[in-house]
Amino acid sequence: MKFLEKVSKLTTRTMLKRKLSKPSSTTPQESEVAAKTSRPETDSPGPPDKSRYFSSPQSPDFAQQFINIQLDLNAALKPLQFKPPVAYVYNPVEYAFKPNETYVKKYCQGPKKLLFVGMNPGPFGMVQTGVPFGEIKSVRDWLEIEEEVSKPEKECPQRPVLGFACTRSEVSGDRLWNVLKKLCGSPEVFFKNCFVYNYCPLALLKSDGGNLTPSDIKDTNILEGICDQYFWKVIQLLSPEIIIGIGRYAEKRAILTLKNNDSDVKVLNLVHPSPRVKNNQNWPLKAEEFFKKEDLLKYMTN
């Protein structure tokens, strides 16, 4: 009996030691288990059957891997403290998790040939909907996503988060999604080979609600170091042939991230659709010409 008691104690200690020392996520299967036990659960319906476009038998696992990367990025960014002029920090992947999750599960079910990368959330786009370039009408009516959105921990009175009840339009998102709608017809055609992602999930606001981008603030090395790390994880997962930086900042971060990881993925620059960009009134035409010139329509319309 004493011998059996010793064996039992040793077995218990060994199992406990293995449990404590085991990496949090070493394989896709372990990531899935961890996601079921530690990630936020929602009762949102699974993606509709779009087997004509998304036929991978491992699609749900793939989408969850992408979501896990985003949640790990959130955790890494959480401790950051920003100096003035940054007064408010919004992370829509946290408080607008439900629509963001739906976006990923509907449209990121496998590797992508084209990865469109924006800079960070706009105040009337992703800040409200949780979807990159997430202009409300485009997200609700074309992408067919409308989910509950809560509030950031500290909200700016001049920039309230109203979710899908927000009545203001995000010009950049409106321009981008309407061009894609014109060229592709349905989101299933576009997302078959393409995906849209924001390099940094944080929206940065001044005390008066004015919008700041990562390029507007000083001492961005720590922020960019973290975002680069998880951007590379996204690139590894999606395995794109081409990355399209929407704006110079996103293009620059893509080039540096790939260089630091000895990757030769091709990077292109699409002029940012923001009205803040000079001489940008005819952006939709510029975008169409860009897609044709770079021979990208074969990825976006087939």
LOZA-945132 format. One record per residue (C-alpha): residue number from 1; residue in one letter; x, y, z. Coordinates in nm, 4 decimals. Layout:
# LOZA-945132
{NUM, a, {X, Y, Z}}
...
# end
This chain:
# LOZA-945132
{1, m, {0.0000, 0.0000, 0.0000}}
{2, k, {0.2765, 0.2476, 0.0867}}
{3, f, {0.4391, 0.1765, -0.2488}}
{4, l, {0.1092, 0.2475, -0.4324}}
{5, e, {0.0608, 0.5684, -0.2322}}
{6, k, {0.4107, 0.6847, -0.3349}}
{7, v, {0.3404, 0.6032, -0.7003}}
{8, s, {0.0092, 0.7923, -0.6809}}
{9, k, {0.1772, 1.1009, -0.5303}}
{10, l, {0.4562, 1.0939, -0.7872}}
{11, t, {0.2053, 1.0599, -1.0733}}
{12, t, {0.0015, 1.3513, -0.9414}}
{13, r, {0.3122, 1.5701, -0.9074}}
{14, t, {0.4311, 1.4748, -1.2560}}
{15, m, {0.0938, 1.5587, -1.4127}}
{16, l, {0.0805, 1.8899, -1.2282}}
{17, k, {0.4357, 1.9777, -1.3353}}
{18, r, {0.3545, 1.8989, -1.6969}}
{19, k, {0.0384, 2.1043, -1.6800}}
{20, l, {0.2174, 2.4098, -1.5401}}
{21, s, {0.5088, 2.3908, -1.7825}}
{22, k, {0.3059, 2.3145, -2.0933}}
{23, p, {0.3081, 2.5968, -2.3566}}
{24, s, {-0.0222, 2.7800, -2.3909}}
{25, s, {-0.0473, 2.7179, -2.7638}}
{26, t, {0.1825, 2.4837, -2.9479}}
{27, t, {-0.0405, 2.3254, -3.2098}}
{28, p, {-0.3636, 2.4201, -3.3860}}
{29, q, {-0.5415, 2.1469, -3.1925}}
{30, e, {-0.4177, 2.2819, -2.8577}}
{31, s, {-0.5090, 2.6351, -2.9663}}
{32, e, {-0.8626, 2.5162, -3.0343}}
{33, v, {-0.8907, 2.3582, -2.6895}}
{34, a, {-0.7534, 2.6723, -2.5253}}
{35, a, {-0.9951, 2.8847, -2.7243}}
{36, k, {-1.2917, 2.6842, -2.5999}}
{37, t, {-1.1877, 2.7245, -2.2379}}
{38, s, {-1.0380, 3.0760, -2.2251}}
{39, r, {-1.1742, 3.2811, -2.5149}}
{40, p, {-1.4987, 3.4821, -2.5048}}
{41, e, {-1.7952, 3.2752, -2.6107}}
{42, t, {-2.0732, 3.4130, -2.8235}}
{43, d, {-2.3988, 3.2704, -2.9430}}
{44, s, {-2.3557, 3.4172, -3.2910}}
{45, p, {-2.4442, 3.1699, -3.5680}}
{46, g, {-2.1700, 2.9968, -3.7627}}
{47, p, {-2.0854, 3.1051, -4.1156}}
{48, p, {-2.3380, 3.0093, -4.3866}}
{49, d, {-2.2557, 2.7329, -4.6290}}
{50, k, {-2.0476, 2.8969, -4.8992}}
{51, s, {-1.8713, 2.5799, -5.0153}}
{52, r, {-1.8463, 2.7154, -5.3675}}
{53, y, {-1.6082, 2.9790, -5.2346}}
{54, f, {-1.4753, 2.8426, -4.9042}}
{55, s, {-1.4284, 2.4664, -4.9280}}
{56, s, {-1.1537, 2.4010, -4.6711}}
{57, p, {-1.2640, 2.1226, -4.4317}}
{58, q, {-1.0582, 2.2917, -4.1557}}
{59, s, {-1.2235, 2.6327, -4.1960}}
{60, p, {-1.3580, 2.6746, -3.8400}}
{61, d, {-1.0163, 2.5866, -3.6949}}
{62, f, {-0.8485, 2.8308, -3.9303}}
{63, a, {-1.0770, 3.1200, -3.8359}}
{64, q, {-1.0252, 3.0477, -3.4669}}
{65, q, {-0.6486, 3.0576, -3.5143}}
{66, f, {-0.6837, 3.4058, -3.6632}}
{67, i, {-0.9074, 3.5169, -3.3761}}
{68, n, {-0.6553, 3.3800, -3.1266}}
{69, i, {-0.3784, 3.5891, -3.2845}}
{70, q, {-0.5946, 3.8991, -3.2432}}
{71, l, {-0.6732, 3.8185, -2.8801}}
{72, d, {-0.3061, 3.7573, -2.8026}}
{73, l, {-0.2240, 4.0912, -2.9674}}
{74, n, {-0.4870, 4.2580, -2.7479}}
{75, a, {-0.3227, 4.1116, -2.4372}}
{76, a, {0.0217, 4.2303, -2.5471}}
{77, l, {-0.1035, 4.5846, -2.6138}}
{78, k, {-0.3104, 4.6148, -2.2961}}
{79, p, {-0.0286, 4.7342, -2.0629}}
{80, l, {0.0863, 5.0145, -2.2973}}
{81, q, {0.0636, 5.3703, -2.1674}}
{82, f, {0.0536, 5.6542, -2.4205}}
{83, k, {0.1806, 6.0067, -2.3685}}
{84, p, {-0.0085, 6.3232, -2.4699}}
{85, p, {-0.1568, 6.4125, -2.7094}}
{86, v, {-0.3141, 6.0653, -2.6772}}
{87, a, {-0.5959, 6.0943, -2.4213}}
{88, y, {-0.8179, 5.7970, -2.5132}}
{89, v, {-0.7383, 5.4515, -2.6488}}
{90, y, {-1.0149, 5.2401, -2.8049}}
{91, n, {-0.9706, 4.8738, -2.8986}}
{92, p, {-1.2753, 4.7630, -3.1020}}
{93, v, {-1.1469, 4.4041, -3.1166}}
{94, e, {-1.2318, 4.4001, -2.7443}}
{95, y, {-1.5595, 4.5922, -2.7065}}
{96, a, {-1.6842, 4.5113, -3.0596}}
{97, f, {-1.5667, 4.1513, -3.0404}}
{98, k, {-1.8928, 3.9994, -3.1660}}
{99, p, {-1.9019, 4.1688, -3.5094}}
{100, n, {-1.5255, 4.1246, -3.5458}}
{101, e, {-1.5576, 3.7546, -3.4716}}
{102, t, {-1.8416, 3.7221, -3.7216}}
{103, y, {-1.6321, 3.8997, -3.9853}}
{104, v, {-1.3441, 3.6564, -3.9363}}
{105, k, {-1.5597, 3.3450, -3.9207}}
{106, k, {-1.7551, 3.4391, -4.2335}}
{107, y, {-1.4681, 3.5571, -4.4474}}
{108, c, {-1.1377, 3.4149, -4.3176}}
{109, q, {-1.1718, 3.0405, -4.3452}}
{110, g, {-0.8472, 2.9640, -4.5240}}
{111, p, {-0.5266, 3.1074, -4.6761}}
{112, k, {-0.5580, 3.4197, -4.8941}}
{113, k, {-0.3690, 3.5250, -5.2048}}
{114, l, {-0.4162, 3.8976, -5.1405}}
{115, l, {-0.3919, 4.0586, -4.7971}}
{116, f, {-0.5146, 4.4192, -4.7802}}
{117, v, {-0.3651, 4.5965, -4.4772}}
{118, g, {-0.4869, 4.9233, -4.3282}}
{119, m, {-0.3250, 5.1291, -4.0539}}
{120, n, {-0.5653, 5.1441, -3.7563}}
{121, p, {-0.9388, 5.1920, -3.6864}}
{122, g, {-1.1189, 5.5052, -3.7997}}
{123, p, {-1.3613, 5.6789, -3.5571}}
{124, f, {-1.6747, 5.6095, -3.7637}}
{125, g, {-1.5666, 5.2795, -3.9134}}
{126, m, {-1.3978, 5.0002, -3.7221}}
{127, v, {-1.4339, 5.1948, -3.3966}}
{128, q, {-1.8104, 5.1505, -3.4344}}
{129, t, {-1.8371, 4.8103, -3.6060}}
{130, g, {-1.5231, 4.6108, -3.5177}}
{131, v, {-1.4563, 4.5489, -3.8898}}
{132, p, {-1.1553, 4.7002, -4.0704}}
{133, f, {-1.2623, 5.0042, -4.2756}}
{134, g, {-1.6009, 4.9194, -4.1261}}
{135, e, {-1.8315, 5.1864, -4.2653}}
{136, i, {-2.1667, 5.0991, -4.1130}}
{137, k, {-2.3857, 5.0647, -4.4234}}
{138, s, {-2.1232, 4.8588, -4.6039}}
{139, v, {-2.0765, 4.6242, -4.3074}}
{140, r, {-2.4480, 4.5842, -4.2454}}
{141, d, {-2.5808, 4.5750, -4.6022}}
{142, w, {-2.2960, 4.4258, -4.8102}}
{143, l, {-2.1003, 4.2154, -4.5631}}
{144, e, {-2.4283, 4.1324, -4.3841}}
{145, i, {-2.2847, 4.1755, -4.0357}}
{146, e, {-2.4682, 4.3462, -3.7526}}
{147, e, {-2.3903, 4.2452, -3.3960}}
{148, e, {-2.3969, 4.3894, -3.0461}}
{149, v, {-2.1241, 4.6438, -2.9665}}
{150, s, {-2.0425, 4.7474, -2.6095}}
{151, k, {-1.8256, 5.0367, -2.4879}}
{152, p, {-1.4512, 5.1020, -2.4447}}
{153, e, {-1.3230, 5.1187, -2.0871}}
{154, k, {-1.2741, 5.4956, -2.1099}}
{155, e, {-1.4938, 5.6760, -2.3584}}
{156, c, {-1.4373, 6.0202, -2.5058}}
{157, p, {-1.7572, 6.2319, -2.4765}}
{158, q, {-1.6915, 6.3807, -2.8218}}
{159, r, {-1.6464, 6.0362, -2.9801}}
{160, p, {-1.9056, 5.8020, -2.8297}}
{161, v, {-1.9221, 5.4434, -2.9472}}
{162, l, {-2.2764, 5.3881, -3.0737}}
{163, g, {-2.2143, 5.0724, -3.2726}}
{164, f, {-2.4468, 5.0152, -3.5635}}
{165, a, {-2.6688, 5.2987, -3.4387}}
{166, c, {-2.4002, 5.5521, -3.5349}}
{167, t, {-2.5331, 5.7820, -3.8078}}
{168, r, {-2.1986, 5.9139, -3.9346}}
{169, s, {-2.0209, 5.7554, -4.2287}}
{170, e, {-1.6532, 5.6604, -4.2531}}
{171, v, {-1.5445, 5.8030, -4.5885}}
{172, s, {-1.2438, 5.5720, -4.6244}}
{173, g, {-1.4506, 5.2604, -4.5606}}
{174, d, {-1.7335, 5.3783, -4.7833}}
{175, r, {-1.4920, 5.4318, -5.0709}}
{176, l, {-1.3061, 5.1028, -5.0244}}
{177, w, {-1.6032, 4.8689, -4.9853}}
{178, n, {-1.8042, 5.0337, -5.2632}}
{179, v, {-1.5186, 4.9886, -5.5111}}
{180, l, {-1.4880, 4.6237, -5.4065}}
{181, k, {-1.8641, 4.5804, -5.4362}}
{182, k, {-1.8587, 4.7285, -5.7879}}
{183, l, {-1.5719, 4.5068, -5.9011}}
{184, c, {-1.6575, 4.1828, -5.7205}}
{185, g, {-2.0360, 4.1884, -5.6937}}
{186, s, {-2.0633, 3.9795, -5.3786}}
{187, p, {-1.8414, 3.9589, -5.0694}}
{188, e, {-1.8033, 3.5834, -5.1238}}
{189, v, {-1.6278, 3.6487, -5.4570}}
{190, f, {-1.3913, 3.9032, -5.3018}}
{191, f, {-1.3105, 3.7067, -4.9866}}
{192, k, {-1.2459, 3.3834, -5.1728}}
{193, n, {-0.8864, 3.4985, -5.2294}}
{194, c, {-0.8664, 3.8246, -5.0331}}
{195, f, {-0.8882, 3.9564, -4.6776}}
{196, v, {-0.8762, 4.3016, -4.5146}}
{197, y, {-0.6866, 4.3503, -4.1883}}
{198, n, {-0.5696, 4.6473, -3.9806}}
{199, y, {-0.2038, 4.6480, -3.8758}}
{200, c, {-0.2863, 4.8091, -3.5382}}
{201, p, {-0.6228, 4.7460, -3.3664}}
{202, l, {-0.6029, 5.0600, -3.1488}}
{203, a, {-0.7790, 5.3887, -3.2196}}
{204, l, {-0.5961, 5.6822, -3.0607}}
{205, l, {-0.7848, 6.0010, -2.9743}}
{206, k, {-0.6958, 6.3477, -2.8502}}
{207, s, {-0.8757, 6.4986, -2.5497}}
{208, d, {-1.1161, 6.6762, -2.7867}}
{209, g, {-1.1870, 6.3561, -2.9813}}
{210, g, {-0.9542, 6.4337, -3.2688}}
{211, n, {-0.8228, 6.1247, -3.4433}}
{212, l, {-0.4550, 6.0264, -3.4211}}
{213, t, {-0.2783, 5.7587, -3.6192}}
{214, p, {0.0345, 5.5678, -3.5136}}
{215, s, {0.2319, 5.7902, -3.7507}}
{216, d, {0.1067, 6.1013, -3.5660}}
{217, i, {0.2544, 6.0140, -3.2272}}
{218, k, {0.6081, 5.9939, -3.0912}}
{219, d, {0.7786, 5.6937, -2.9342}}
{220, t, {0.5951, 5.4334, -3.1402}}
{221, n, {0.8763, 5.1768, -3.1234}}
{222, i, {0.7127, 4.9613, -2.8570}}
{223, l, {0.3692, 4.9781, -3.0224}}
{224, e, {0.5114, 4.8928, -3.3639}}
{225, g, {0.7328, 4.6194, -3.2221}}
{226, i, {0.4277, 4.4421, -3.0804}}
{227, c, {0.2125, 4.4968, -3.3879}}
{228, d, {0.4942, 4.3787, -3.6182}}
{229, q, {0.5235, 4.0557, -3.4191}}
{230, y, {0.1558, 3.9679, -3.4555}}
{231, f, {0.1335, 4.1013, -3.8107}}
{232, w, {0.3952, 3.8400, -3.8978}}
{233, k, {0.1815, 3.5714, -3.7327}}
{234, v, {-0.1115, 3.6822, -3.9491}}
{235, i, {0.1066, 3.6675, -4.2603}}
{236, q, {0.2282, 3.3196, -4.1687}}
{237, l, {-0.1286, 3.1984, -4.1185}}
{238, l, {-0.2815, 3.3531, -4.4321}}
{239, s, {0.0234, 3.2839, -4.6568}}
{240, p, {-0.0543, 3.5644, -4.9039}}
{241, e, {0.1176, 3.5948, -5.2396}}
{242, i, {0.0817, 3.9744, -5.2316}}
{243, i, {0.0305, 4.2234, -4.9487}}
{244, i, {-0.1402, 4.5505, -5.0411}}
{245, g, {-0.0587, 4.8305, -4.8002}}
{246, i, {-0.3502, 5.0739, -4.7986}}
{247, g, {-0.1497, 5.3933, -4.7522}}
{248, r, {0.2241, 5.4491, -4.7112}}
{249, y, {0.2339, 5.3665, -4.3401}}
{250, a, {0.0825, 5.0190, -4.3859}}
{251, e, {0.3102, 4.9562, -4.6842}}
{252, k, {0.6162, 5.0538, -4.4760}}
{253, r, {0.5213, 4.8256, -4.1842}}
{254, a, {0.4610, 4.5362, -4.4245}}
{255, i, {0.8019, 4.5823, -4.5907}}
{256, l, {0.9849, 4.6038, -4.2564}}
{257, t, {0.8001, 4.3067, -4.1066}}
{258, l, {0.8788, 4.0890, -4.4075}}
{259, k, {1.2421, 4.2037, -4.4166}}
{260, n, {1.2899, 4.1249, -4.0478}}
{261, n, {1.1606, 3.7745, -4.1085}}
{262, d, {1.3532, 3.7085, -4.4330}}
{263, s, {1.0337, 3.6850, -4.6376}}
{264, d, {1.0071, 3.7778, -5.0046}}
{265, v, {0.6278, 3.8251, -5.0209}}
{266, k, {0.5491, 4.1007, -5.2707}}
{267, v, {0.4235, 4.4322, -5.1296}}
{268, l, {0.2205, 4.6896, -5.3238}}
{269, n, {0.0882, 5.0314, -5.2252}}
{270, l, {-0.2710, 5.1408, -5.2774}}
{271, v, {-0.3344, 5.5096, -5.2111}}
{272, h, {-0.5296, 5.5461, -4.8879}}
{273, p, {-0.8976, 5.6363, -4.9494}}
{274, s, {-0.9018, 5.8994, -4.6723}}
{275, p, {-1.0124, 6.2508, -4.7729}}
{276, r, {-0.7109, 6.3738, -4.5731}}
{277, v, {-0.4869, 6.2544, -4.8591}}
{278, k, {-0.4160, 6.5392, -5.1026}}
{279, n, {-0.5831, 6.5323, -5.4454}}
{280, n, {-0.7821, 6.2239, -5.3522}}
{281, q, {-1.1277, 6.3222, -5.4781}}
{282, n, {-1.1217, 6.0601, -5.7542}}
{283, w, {-0.9963, 5.7752, -5.5332}}
{284, p, {-1.2409, 5.5095, -5.6666}}
{285, l, {-1.1070, 5.5611, -6.0192}}
{286, k, {-0.7475, 5.5484, -5.8926}}
{287, a, {-0.8200, 5.2238, -5.7118}}
{288, e, {-0.9739, 5.0571, -6.0175}}
{289, e, {-0.6775, 5.1628, -6.2312}}
{290, f, {-0.4400, 5.0269, -5.9654}}
{291, f, {-0.6108, 4.6856, -5.9590}}
{292, k, {-0.5993, 4.6629, -6.3387}}
{293, k, {-0.2396, 4.7842, -6.3704}}
{294, e, {-0.1131, 4.5356, -6.1098}}
{295, d, {-0.3190, 4.2504, -6.2611}}
{296, l, {-0.5061, 4.1912, -5.9350}}
{297, l, {-0.8574, 4.1512, -6.0714}}
{298, k, {-0.7896, 3.7846, -6.1444}}
{299, y, {-0.7682, 3.7297, -5.7666}}
{300, m, {-1.0664, 3.9486, -5.6839}}
{301, t, {-1.3300, 3.8475, -5.9383}}
{302, n, {-1.2880, 3.4713, -5.9933}}
# end
